[in-house]
Amino acid sequence: MAEPAVDEGRSRERTAGSRRERRWIIVLLVTAIFQAGLLAGGAFVWWRQAHRVGPGVGLARAVMLTADARGREAFRASMAEGRRQSRPQVRDVREARAALGRALVDSNASVATVQEALARLRGAEVALRERLEPELAQALVALGPEGRRELAGALVPANRRAGPPQTKIPGP
């Protein structure tokens, strides 16, 4: 009679162990499904952002997404040439930002020193913009009517396209 008690104890241990194992397997499966959903959702968001043309998309990216192959190549070449020719202005902007940073960190800096650094930075940024905007305008005009229409739609926020905002009148 002692033997059945031993076998009965072993079967209880096996049952308890198999329950634990089943629980762990269920937990692991749920975790794996959750992780697969996270990866799929992240991939979808990445894909949607990569192919999005709309508000919040940079001008250069919007041009690249809306232009045809010839227009993209012309835009790339124009921007590369603009960057090459604008290196001195870019260097001036970097130096002006560094000077502003030094002026802000300096404990003895006066308001006049900070204003002077800000003015230098503003001048350098305006010079760079004046240098790049004519070439950008030429590249945008070269897009053609369809590309310009899509780009114009991307530049206007979605909530501003439909006209003035509609307000709800509170009820009684």
HELIX and SHEET records of a PDB file:
HELIX    1   1 ALA A    2  ALA A   50  1                                  49    
HELIX    2   2 LEU A   59  THR A   66  1                                   8    
HELIX    3   3 ALA A   69  GLN A   85  1                                  17    
HELIX    4   4 ARG A   87  VAL A  105  1                                  19    
HELIX    5   5 VAL A  111  VAL A  141  1                                  31    
HELIX    6   6 PRO A  145  LEU A  155  1                                  11    
HELIX    7   7 ALA A  158  ARG A  161  1                                   4    
END                                                                             
